[in-house]
Amino acid sequence: MRTRFAPSPTGPLHLGHAYSAILAHDMARRAGGTFLLRMEDTDLQRSRPEWEAAIIEDLAWLGLSWDGPVHRQSEHIARYNDRLETLTGGGLLYPCSCTRGDIRAALSAPQEGAVAPVYPGTCRGRPMASRLPGDALRLDLGAALARLDPAALVFTDTGPEHPGRHSVDPEVARRVIGDVVLGRKGDGIVAYFLASAFDDADQGITHVIRGADLFDYTPVQVILQRLLGLPTPVYHHHRLIRDEAGKRLAKRDDARAIGKYRDEGATAHDIRRMVGL
Ligand code: GLU
């Protein structure tokens, strides 16, 4: 077993992250496997070295150890860009100039409960030659799905909420995921879906252990794996740590930051107990 904890250093480590990290660490250690630490810091605007340092300090305080040096995605941008080129060459990406406001306006009805509205496809069909500086690059999901064998779009989940083998349903993928951004607006740097899927393969990750909030987005990573000829790891989407009101913890919930509990005198053992381990 080879797994990883892959935080984005855009805020403090909170209870939800701690649960993810401890779970992945303990599963790897129990299996005599490998546990890696990866900083998903390709969002150069929001990622901060001081958050990275704080996360590393908290993980060490929790008693976790990782194998090898920390993998920092910002140091490997060129490798991810090569993968963007592969998809561009395959005619699967298109440039997009839409702002969030444009996207909202183009949607006839607000999409209730959706994390981010699914892109309505305004720029789909635009040739790459029309790319303007600052344009995002989007995956033409329909074109990608048309090119892939549906039987190969499968993954296994060993987590408690979605156990079993899953097939990617193209209709659901269109409705829930849509034409995701793979090259970010502004700097054109690769976005999470591609960088993370590429690294999981490149680092030989056999088990991806992460929160159940990412389950719905796993199909897009499986689609990218097939398009790029990468293997699919086993996924273990774990339950989410919620606050007393049942709300999922987010980075802005600084009240749940591990550093705060630590300052108040909690021990690593207390944190394990608080997340139900
Ligand atoms: N960087 C992502 C996050 O902050 C990690 C997602 C994953 O583990 O694939 O949640």
Residues whose N, C-alpha, C, O or C-beta is under 5 A from the ligand:
A	BS01	LIG	A6 P7 S8 E40 S196 I209 R210
